[in-house]
């Protein structure tokens, strides 16, 4: 897969599909208890990482889920937190953003993300989500996409802040839905120029990035 995202929206980050070589970094990132709390499929070892990576590859092949590795782009000094260099040197895995397209032709899709502990608080998630959002609306406009939803549990205020920073407005409080034990927030963003806000069933309060 050759899809790579960058440009002004990413502001020094590079987004690309995950590769097998990302497995060791995934294992290290998933040692973080906060990340494990908010994801459904934690990665405990290299075998788990391989299974997770296989799932992302299948999503691309089937056209149902487009998961991007978010890397430091090298625009700043190592560990400086400057543009392109938050949390590590160029090529460091900082985050994951994902578009869950689901059924083709649907006017609504879902986005999700996680951020490595070392990269939090440095603007990585909003930049990466903005890049993913622009890409999704451009690539799937002809397929009818006009709204993106972002869901998170109520105990994740950081996701609320990222959503608001990236233009995903709060729409509703959702009741807890297995496997998520808490209520959640629904945020949405519409495609530029879209005339209406379609309605669609919502699965639960925090389906997140997996």
N, C-alpha and C positions, 0 to 999 in steps of 0.2 A: 504494500500500500504506500503510495507516494504523497498522499494528502498531507500538506504541512501548512500550518497557519502561523502568521506573524503580522507584521505591519503595525500601523498606529494603534489599533485597538489592543493588541497584545503588549505593546509598550516594552519591548526588550525581552519578552518571553517567546519561546518557540513551542508550538503545539504540533504533535505528530501522533499517529497511531502507536500503540505499545508494541514493543519487540521482545523477543526472548531474552535479550541481554538486560532487560529491565528487572528481571526476577530478583537478583540480590538486593537491589534498592527497594523493591516492594517489601521484601521481608523485613528490612530495617525500619521502613516507614510504619509498617503495621505493628511494630512493637509498642507504639504509642497507645496508651489506654483510652484516651479521648477518641481517637480514630476508631478503635475497635468498638467503642460504645455506640457509635452512630452508623456503623456499616453492618450489613447483613451477612457478608461473606468474608470474614477476617482471614488474613494470610499468615500462617504460623511458621511455614518453612518453605523450602524451594519447591517441594511437590505441590504445596498449596498455591504458591505463586504461579507454577506452570498451569494449574487448572484455571486459575483466575485469568491468566493471559489467553488461554484457549477460548474462554468464554467471550473475551473481548474480540478476538479474531473472528469467531463465529458470528458475532453481532454485525461486524462489518460485511462479512460474506453474505449474510441473510438480509441485510438492509434494514435491520430492526433497531440497532444500537451502535452508536458511533462514539467510541471512547478514545480520548486523546490523553497522552502523556504530556504534562506541562513541564518544560525544561527551562533552566536559566539560560538566557541567550548570550551571555558574555559581555553585555554592555557595561557592567560595573566590575569593580574589584572583587576578588574572592571574599565572600562573607560580608561585603560592605552593606548589603541591603539596598544599594543604588539600583537604578534602572537596569534590568537585564541580569543583575547579580544578587538577588535576594536569597540568602540561605546557602550559597555555595558557588563554585566556579561554573563556567559554561558547561552545559550538558547535565548538570545536576537535576535529578527528578524532584520536582517541587510539589506537584499536585496532579490531580486527575479531573477532567471535565468530561461529561458524557451527554449526548443527545439520545434519548429513548424515543425512536420514531414510531415504533409499534406498527399499527396497521397503515399500509400505504394509502395515500389519499386522504388521511385524516386531517382536519384543520388544526388539530391540537397535538402537541408532543410535550414531553417532559425533559427537563434538564436536571443534572445533579453534579456534584463535585465533592472532592475532599482535598485537604491541604496538609502537607507534611508539617509536623510540629515546628521544625526549624524555620519554616517559611511563613508561619502565621503572623498576622499583624503587619505585613509588609506590602499589602495591596496585590498579592498574587491572585487570590480567588476572584476579585472583581475584574482584573485585567483579563484573566483567562476566560471567565464567563462571558465577558463582553465580546471577546473574539469568537467564541463558540456561537453566541447568539447571532452575531452578524452573518457568520458562515451558514448557520441553519436556515435563516430566513432567505438568504440568497440562493442556496442550493436547492431548497425544497419549495420555493415559491410556486413553481410550475406544478408541484404535486399537491398544492392547496394549503400549505402550512400558513396559518395566520396568527397562531397564539402558542406561546411557550409557557408551561407551568413549572414552578419550582416549589417543592414541598419539603418541610422540615418539622421535626418535633418541637414542642413548646420549650423544651429544655435546651434548645440550641440557639440562643440569641445571636451568636456570631453569624449564623446563616441568615438570620433576619436582616442583619446589617448589610451583608453582602448583597442580598436580594434588593434592598432599597437603593444601595449605591449603584446598582446595575440596571435600574429602571423596572424591576419586577415589583409591581405594586401589591400590597396585601389585599386579598380578596375575601378570605373566609377562614373561620376556625373549623377544623375538621375533627370529628370524633376519632378516638383511638381505633385502630384497625389492625388485626394480627398480620405480621408478627410484631407490630409496634405497640408498646404498652401505653403511650401517652397521646393526648390530643396533638394536633399539628396545625401549622399555618399553610395556607395556599397563597402563593404569590404568582402573578402572571404578567407577561409582557406581550404586547401585540406587535405584529409586523408593521413597519412604516407604511402609512397609507391605507391600512386595512379599514374597511368601512364598518365592520361589526365585530362583536366579541362572541365567538361561537361558544355554545355550552357543550360539555362533554362529561361523561362519568369520571369521577376521581376515585382512584383505587384506595388511597389511604393517606395518613398524615405525614409520612416521611419516607417515601420510597427511596429517596436519596441516590447516591452514586453506586451503591453496592460495594 
